[in-house]
Amino acid sequence: MHYPKDVEIWEHAPGRKLAEVVVRMRNQKGALAKFSQAINEGQVNMLTGFFTAPNATNIATLSFFADITDAPLGMSDLKKRLLSLDMIESVDVMTAEDGFMVDKQHFPVQWAGRRAIVMRAEALNEMLNRLWAVFGTGAVTIVDQMAEAMGRHSAKEIIEDFGAKFATEQLDELIGTYSALGYADVSIERSRSSELPLVVNAKELFECEANAKQKVVRRSAFFRAHLRGFMSAIFDKDFDVSEVQCVTEGDDVCSFRVALAESSVPRLASVLPDRHHPDATQSKF
């Protein structure tokens, strides 16, 4: 569920009136300025929101939550004012009188053009912990196979959409999607002399952070396997991923050494792009 922190605080503040507004407008010069002027004139206090303008269409979407308690115009009048602007295609409004709202206008959730779901990290961790509780050490195999399959599937979708050459050339950005998806704050280290092996540092990795808080010394099973499946599918070769540092063992960050499986090393040299990172750290290779 998506809701602004301000609205959560206002849950117990009687008398606040909120609105969720979804505006679709032509993606043209000056459109956002005209929209902002209309909102300002209506004295609507925008709390939080987002703006999207996909390349595949000329229609942009602006969604936001607003405090309309002190707005002199009703939302129906504001909607009419917005629709009178020549670049506005549609306006959808939902209001609430009790100071609390949940975003119900963006279902199904889209990620990279495909349907997605939003799950709290705590919920996923509870699922993983339940596997450990029921299957003991056998949970490692279950999580490993499940996460690797997920990683491979994600990579194959990228290759289908953009091509294999794009995937290998934009590897750093693609690994960065782990940050965008909330797995961890990731960064990459490489040796001075070669593209691989590389190290993926995962700061605040959801899986290990949860274990550390519960004082459970257990390295990552999900992220490690997901990264292995992702890399293996990107290059169509087998990869090995090992966790060389882990916060559950007192380290500052979780670090994963990503290398080709021995049988794949001779076959991949011609595929890798030529990159040089003179400032890269070698300590974990």
C-alpha positions in Angstrom: 0.0 0.0 0.0 1.2 3.5 -0.8 0.3 6.3 1.6 2.3 9.4 2.6 3.7 9.7 6.1 1.8 12.9 6.7 -1.5 11.1 6.1 -0.5 8.3 8.5 0.0 11.0 11.2 -3.3 12.6 10.4 -5.2 9.4 11.0 -6.1 10.6 14.5 -6.5 14.2 13.5 -10.2 14.8 13.1 -11.4 17.3 10.6 -8.7 16.9 7.9 -10.0 16.3 4.4 -7.7 14.5 1.9 -7.9 13.7 -1.8 -6.0 11.5 -4.2 -5.8 13.0 -7.6 -4.6 11.2 -10.8 -4.1 13.5 -13.8 -3.2 12.4 -17.3 -1.9 15.1 -19.6 -0.2 15.4 -22.9 3.6 15.4 -22.4 4.3 18.8 -24.0 6.3 21.9 -23.1 4.6 24.0 -20.4 2.0 21.5 -19.4 3.3 21.0 -15.9 3.6 24.7 -15.3 0.0 25.3 -16.3 -1.1 22.5 -14.1 0.9 23.8 -11.1 -0.7 27.2 -11.5 -4.2 25.8 -11.5 -3.4 23.8 -8.3 -1.9 26.9 -6.6 -5.0 29.0 -7.5 -7.2 26.3 -6.0 -5.1 26.4 -2.7 -4.6 22.7 -2.8 -1.7 21.5 -0.6 0.1 18.7 -2.4 1.6 16.2 0.1 3.3 13.6 -1.9 3.1 12.0 -5.4 5.0 11.0 -8.5 5.2 11.9 -12.2 5.6 9.4 -15.0 6.1 9.9 -18.7 6.7 6.6 -20.6 8.6 6.8 -23.8 6.0 4.6 -25.6 3.2 7.2 -25.3 2.8 11.0 -25.4 0.6 10.9 -22.3 2.2 11.6 -18.9 0.6 10.8 -15.5 0.8 12.9 -12.4 -0.5 11.3 -9.2 -0.6 12.9 -5.8 -2.2 13.0 -2.4 -3.4 16.4 -1.2 -4.8 18.2 1.9 -7.9 20.0 0.7 -9.2 21.0 4.1 -8.6 24.7 3.5 -9.2 24.7 -0.3 -12.1 27.1 -1.1 -13.1 25.2 -4.2 -14.7 21.7 -4.0 -12.9 18.9 -5.8 -15.6 18.8 -8.4 -14.9 22.5 -9.3 -11.1 21.9 -9.2 -11.6 18.9 -11.5 -13.6 21.1 -14.0 -10.8 23.7 -13.9 -8.1 21.2 -14.6 -10.1 19.6 -17.5 -10.6 23.1 -19.0 -6.8 23.2 -19.7 -6.1 22.1 -23.2 -3.4 19.6 -22.4 -5.3 17.7 -19.7 -6.7 14.4 -21.0 -8.4 13.1 -17.8 -8.7 13.8 -14.0 -9.7 11.1 -11.4 -10.3 12.2 -7.8 -11.0 10.3 -4.7 -11.6 12.0 -1.3 -11.7 11.0 2.3 -13.1 12.9 5.3 -11.3 11.1 8.2 -7.7 12.0 7.5 -6.5 8.6 6.2 -6.3 7.3 2.6 -4.9 4.3 0.8 -3.9 4.5 -2.9 -6.5 2.5 -4.8 -6.2 4.2 -8.1 -3.0 2.5 -9.4 -4.0 -1.2 -9.4 -2.5 -3.3 -10.9 0.9 -2.0 -10.0 3.3 -1.8 -13.0 7.0 -2.3 -12.9 8.9 -2.0 -16.2 5.6 -2.4 -18.1 4.6 -5.6 -16.3 2.3 -6.3 -13.4 3.9 -6.3 -10.0 3.0 -6.5 -6.4 4.2 -4.5 -3.4 5.3 -6.5 -0.4 6.9 -5.2 2.8 10.4 -6.6 3.4 9.2 -7.8 6.9 6.6 -9.9 5.3 9.1 -11.6 2.9 11.4 -12.2 5.8 8.6 -13.8 7.8 8.0 -16.2 4.9 11.7 -17.1 4.7 11.9 -17.6 8.5 8.8 -19.9 8.3 10.7 -22.0 5.8 13.6 -22.3 8.2 11.3 -23.2 11.1 9.6 -25.9 9.1 12.4 -27.4 7.0 15.5 -26.5 9.0 18.7 -26.6 6.9 16.6 -28.0 4.1 15.2 -24.5 3.7 18.5 -23.4 2.1 17.7 -25.6 -1.0 14.2 -24.4 -1.3 15.1 -20.7 -1.0 18.1 -21.2 -3.3 16.1 -22.8 -6.1 13.2 -20.4 -5.8 15.4 -17.3 -5.8 17.6 -18.4 -8.6 14.6 -19.1 -10.8 13.3 -15.6 -10.0 16.6 -14.0 -10.9 16.8 -15.9 -14.2 13.2 -14.9 -15.0 14.0 -11.2 -14.4 17.0 -11.3 -16.6 15.2 -13.1 -19.4 12.5 -10.5 -19.4 15.1 -7.8 -19.8 16.8 -9.6 -22.7 13.4 -10.1 -24.4 12.7 -6.4 -24.1 16.1 -4.9 -24.9 18.4 -7.6 -26.3 21.4 -9.5 -25.0 23.9 -6.9 -26.1 22.1 -4.2 -24.1 22.0 -6.4 -21.0 25.8 -7.1 -21.0 26.7 -3.5 -21.8 24.4 -2.0 -19.2 25.2 -4.6 -16.5 26.0 -2.0 -13.8 22.7 -0.2 -14.3 20.8 -3.5 -14.3 22.4 -4.6 -11.0 21.4 -1.2 -9.7 17.7 -2.2 -10.1 18.2 -4.2 -6.8 18.4 -0.8 -5.2 15.3 0.5 -7.0 13.4 -2.6 -5.9 14.3 -2.2 -2.3 16.5 -5.2 -1.8 19.5 -3.2 -0.6 21.6 -0.2 -1.5 24.0 -1.8 -3.9 27.3 -0.8 -5.3 29.9 -2.6 -7.5 33.6 -3.2 -7.2 35.9 -4.6 -9.8 39.5 -5.7 -10.0 41.9 -3.5 -11.9 42.7 -6.1 -14.5 39.4 -7.7 -15.5 35.7 -7.4 -15.7 35.1 -10.5 -13.6 35.1 -11.4 -10.8 33.2 -8.5 -9.4 31.9 -7.8 -5.9 28.4 -6.5 -5.2 28.1 -4.7 -2.0 24.6 -4.8 -0.5 24.2 -2.2 2.2 21.1 -2.7 4.5 20.2 -5.9 2.6 16.7 -6.7 3.8 17.4 -10.4 4.4 20.5 -10.1 6.5 19.4 -6.9 8.3 16.4 -8.7 9.6 18.5 -11.6 10.8 21.0 -9.3 12.5 18.2 -7.5 14.4 17.0 -10.9 15.6 20.6 -11.9 16.5 20.5 -14.8 14.0 23.9 -15.5 12.4 22.7 -16.7 9.0 24.0 -15.5 5.7 21.9 -14.5 2.7 20.2 -17.3 0.9 17.6 -15.4 -1.2 19.6 -12.5 -2.5 22.7 -14.6 -3.2 20.8 -17.1 -5.3 18.7 -14.4 -7.0 21.9 -12.6 -8.1 23.4 -15.9 -9.3 20.3 -16.7 -11.4 20.3 -13.1 -12.8 23.9 -13.1 -13.9 23.7 -16.6 -15.3 20.8 -15.7 -17.5 22.3 -12.3 -18.6 25.4 -14.0 -20.0 23.8 -17.5 -20.6 26.7 -19.0 -18.6 26.9 -20.5 -15.1 27.9 -18.1 -12.4 29.0 -18.7 -8.8 28.0 -16.2 -6.1 29.5 -16.3 -2.6 28.8 -14.0 0.4 32.3 -12.9 1.6 31.0 -10.5 4.2 27.8 -10.4 6.2 26.3 -8.0 8.7 25.0 -11.0 10.8 28.7 -11.8 11.4 29.6 -8.3 12.5 30.6 -6.8 9.1 29.5 -3.3 8.1 28.0 -4.5 4.8 27.1 -7.7 3.0 29.4 -8.4 0.0 29.0 -10.9 -2.7 31.8 -12.2 -4.9 30.3 -12.8 -8.4 32.5 -15.0 -10.7 32.1 -17.4 -13.6 31.8 -21.0 -12.8 35.1 -22.7 -13.8 33.5 -24.4 -16.8 32.3 -21.1 -18.2 35.5 -19.0 -18.0 37.0 -19.7 -21.4 33.8 -19.1 -23.3 32.8 -15.7 -21.9 35.9 -13.6 -22.6 34.6 -12.3 -26.0 31.2 -11.3 -24.5 32.4 -9.0 -21.8 32.6 -5.2 -22.6 36.0 -3.6 -22.1 35.9 -1.5 -18.9 38.7 0.0 -16.8 38.2 1.0 -13.2 41.6 2.3 -11.9 40.1 3.3 -8.6 38.4 0.0 -7.8 39.2 -1.8 -4.6 40.8 -5.3 -4.8 40.5 -6.3 -1.2 37.6 -8.7 -1.7 38.6 -10.5 -4.9 
